[in-house]
């Protein structure tokens, strides 16, 4: 059960992170040394991927919020994550 609630709470953040760090950022870093137009082109070329990833994430937000309320901020896994990352903010601050 713990794995399933982690998957719901994190949604598709792993896919978003992969896209941002491995595809979008490298293209953007390359484009920025070329021209402003090249930077714009990166956004135009990747907008479908952005829309797909973030639409899916937004569709999951009601389930994420519901589960967060159900398990509470004092859940041992949530506390462990917060301590491990040395974060004081609740999960709400990162998922909304």
VMD Tcl script that draws the C-alpha trace (Angstrom):
set ca {
  {0.00 0.00 0.00}
  {2.84 2.41 0.74}
  {4.17 2.20 -2.82}
  {0.78 3.02 -4.30}
  {0.29 6.11 -2.15}
  {3.79 7.31 -3.06}
  {2.95 6.90 -6.73}
  {-0.26 8.89 -6.32}
  {1.38 11.62 -4.22}
  {4.22 12.08 -6.68}
  {2.07 11.69 -9.78}
  {4.20 11.93 -12.89}
  {6.83 14.21 -11.34}
  {9.50 11.69 -12.33}
  {8.54 12.10 -15.99}
  {8.44 15.89 -15.65}
  {11.88 15.89 -14.04}
  {13.32 13.64 -16.75}
  {11.93 15.85 -19.50}
  {13.07 19.09 -17.86}
  {16.58 17.91 -16.99}
  {17.43 15.62 -19.90}
  {15.61 17.22 -22.84}
  {14.38 20.75 -22.26}
  {17.25 22.23 -20.23}
  {20.04 20.96 -22.53}
  {18.19 22.31 -25.57}
  {17.61 25.62 -23.83}
  {21.25 25.92 -22.76}
  {22.37 25.26 -26.31}
  {19.88 27.73 -27.77}
  {20.67 30.57 -25.39}
  {24.16 30.96 -26.80}
  {22.74 31.14 -30.32}
  {19.91 33.67 -30.27}
  {16.67 34.72 -28.66}
  {14.86 33.18 -31.63}
  {16.54 29.84 -30.93}
  {15.29 30.00 -27.33}
  {11.76 30.63 -28.60}
  {12.13 27.75 -31.04}
  {12.93 25.39 -28.15}
  {9.66 26.35 -26.48}
  {7.75 25.91 -29.74}
  {9.35 22.52 -30.40}
  {8.64 21.20 -26.90}
  {5.25 22.73 -26.15}
  {3.35 19.52 -26.95}
  {5.47 17.59 -24.44}
  {4.97 20.33 -21.81}
  {1.23 20.27 -22.39}
  {1.05 16.50 -22.16}
  {3.12 16.18 -18.98}
  {1.64 19.09 -17.07}
  {-1.94 18.33 -18.15}
  {-1.57 14.82 -16.75}
  {-0.09 16.24 -13.53}
  {-2.94 18.75 -13.16}
  {-5.52 16.03 -13.75}
  {-4.01 14.09 -10.83}
  {-4.11 17.03 -8.38}
  {-7.55 16.19 -6.91}
  {-6.41 12.63 -6.13}
  {-3.15 13.96 -4.68}
  {-5.00 16.44 -2.44}
  {-7.48 13.79 -1.32}
  {-4.76 11.31 -0.41}
  {-2.76 14.00 1.40}
  {-5.80 14.77 3.55}
  {-6.39 11.06 4.14}
  {-2.88 10.15 5.27}
  {-2.09 13.50 6.91}
  {1.12 15.47 7.06}
  {2.28 13.45 10.07}
  {2.53 10.25 8.03}
  {5.90 8.56 8.77}
  {6.89 8.44 5.09}
  {6.07 12.14 4.63}
  {8.04 13.03 7.76}
  {10.99 10.93 6.58}
  {11.03 12.65 3.19}
  {10.85 16.09 4.76}
  {13.68 15.32 7.20}
  {15.82 13.61 4.58}
  {15.57 16.67 2.35}
  {15.83 19.05 5.31}
  {12.59 20.77 4.25}
  {10.22 22.51 6.60}
  {7.42 23.02 4.10}
  {4.58 20.55 3.78}
  {4.05 18.52 0.65}
  {1.32 20.99 -0.34}
  {3.99 23.58 -1.02}
  {5.56 21.37 -3.67}
  {2.57 19.78 -5.32}
  {0.19 22.70 -5.86}
}
mol new
graphics top color blue
foreach p $ca { graphics top sphere $p radius 0.5 }
foreach p [lrange $ca 0 end-1] q [lrange $ca 1 end] { graphics top cylinder $p $q radius 0.2 }
display resetview
